[in-house]
Amino acid sequence: MTKPETCPACGAPNDCSLADPRTADRACWCFGVSIDPAVLEALPAELRDLSCLCPRCAQVEAQLQAAARPIT
């Protein structure tokens, strides 16, 4: 069974702010990225919509790094 704080694809921590009671009032990192629908469709149906993928499995690490860079 997948836990809300782990990635359903690899089991690593998913850094979901909604799954952590200390940060549940903040938007999750996944709200600010665009995840390819094919990535989500590749998950078995029974693992979908239960918890966030981790940034690596969601294939959005580059998007997150770009968003973290200061604008000059």
Sine and cosine of phi, psi and omega as CSV:
sin_phi,cos_phi,sin_psi,cos_psi,sin_omega,cos_omega
0.00,0.00,0.71,-0.71,0.00,-1.00
-0.98,0.19,0.69,-0.72,0.08,-1.00
-1.00,-0.07,0.49,-0.87,-0.05,-1.00
-0.87,0.50,-0.43,0.90,-0.05,-1.00
-1.00,-0.05,0.07,1.00,0.01,-1.00
-0.86,-0.51,0.49,-0.87,0.01,-1.00
-0.94,0.33,0.77,-0.63,0.00,-1.00
-0.94,0.33,-0.29,0.96,-0.02,-1.00
-1.00,0.05,-0.67,0.74,-0.09,-1.00
-0.85,-0.53,-0.22,0.97,0.02,-1.00
1.00,0.08,-0.01,1.00,0.02,-1.00
-0.97,0.23,0.30,-0.95,0.10,-1.00
-0.85,0.53,0.67,-0.75,-0.06,-1.00
-0.98,-0.19,-0.02,1.00,0.02,-1.00
0.85,0.52,0.49,0.87,0.00,-1.00
-0.97,0.25,0.88,-0.48,0.01,-1.00
-0.93,0.36,-0.48,0.88,-0.01,-1.00
-0.95,0.31,-0.43,0.90,-0.02,-1.00
-0.99,0.14,-0.24,0.97,-0.02,-1.00
-0.98,-0.21,0.88,-0.47,-0.03,-1.00
-0.83,0.56,-0.47,0.88,-0.01,-1.00
-0.95,0.32,-0.40,0.92,-0.06,-1.00
-0.81,-0.58,0.24,0.97,-0.09,-1.00
-0.89,0.46,-0.27,0.96,0.01,-1.00
-1.00,0.04,0.00,1.00,0.00,-1.00
-0.96,-0.26,0.46,-0.89,0.06,-1.00
-0.93,0.37,0.58,-0.81,0.03,-1.00
-0.96,0.29,0.44,-0.90,0.04,-1.00
-0.84,0.55,-0.50,0.87,-0.07,-1.00
-0.94,0.34,-0.29,0.96,0.02,-1.00
-0.93,0.36,-0.38,0.92,-0.08,-1.00
-0.98,-0.22,0.21,0.98,-0.01,-1.00
-0.78,-0.62,0.22,-0.98,0.05,-1.00
-0.93,-0.37,0.92,-0.39,-0.01,-1.00
-0.99,-0.11,0.79,-0.61,0.01,-1.00
-0.87,0.50,0.81,-0.58,0.01,-1.00
-0.82,0.57,-0.49,0.87,0.01,-1.00
-0.90,0.43,-0.53,0.85,0.04,-1.00
-0.90,0.44,-0.70,0.71,0.00,-1.00
-0.93,0.36,-0.64,0.77,0.00,-1.00
-0.92,0.39,-0.38,0.93,0.02,-1.00
-0.96,0.29,-0.32,0.95,0.06,-1.00
-0.95,0.30,0.60,-0.80,0.11,-0.99
-0.85,0.53,0.60,-0.80,-0.06,-1.00
-0.79,0.61,-0.59,0.81,-0.05,-1.00
-0.95,0.30,-0.19,0.98,0.02,-1.00
-0.97,-0.24,-0.09,1.00,-0.02,-1.00
-0.98,0.22,0.54,-0.84,0.10,-0.99
0.89,0.46,0.42,0.91,0.05,-1.00
-0.96,-0.29,-0.55,0.83,0.02,-1.00
-0.32,-0.95,0.27,-0.96,0.01,-1.00
-0.94,0.34,0.55,-0.83,0.24,-0.97
-0.94,0.33,0.35,-0.94,0.16,-0.99
-0.98,0.20,0.34,-0.94,-0.02,-1.00
-0.83,0.56,-0.57,0.82,-0.01,-1.00
-0.92,0.40,-0.75,0.66,-0.01,-1.00
-0.93,0.36,-0.49,0.87,0.05,-1.00
-0.97,0.23,-0.17,0.99,0.02,-1.00
0.87,0.50,0.69,0.72,-0.01,-1.00
-0.81,-0.59,0.27,0.96,-0.03,-1.00
-0.85,0.53,-0.65,0.76,0.00,-1.00
-0.90,0.43,-0.63,0.78,0.04,-1.00
-0.89,0.45,-0.67,0.74,-0.01,-1.00
-0.93,0.38,-0.65,0.76,0.02,-1.00
-0.91,0.42,-0.65,0.76,0.01,-1.00
-0.90,0.44,-0.63,0.77,-0.01,-1.00
-0.94,0.35,-0.45,0.89,-0.03,-1.00
-0.99,0.13,-0.31,0.95,0.00,-1.00
-0.94,0.34,0.67,-0.74,0.06,-1.00
-0.94,0.35,0.58,-0.82,0.03,-1.00
-0.99,0.14,0.80,-0.60,-0.02,-1.00
-0.92,-0.40,0.00,0.00,0.00,0.00
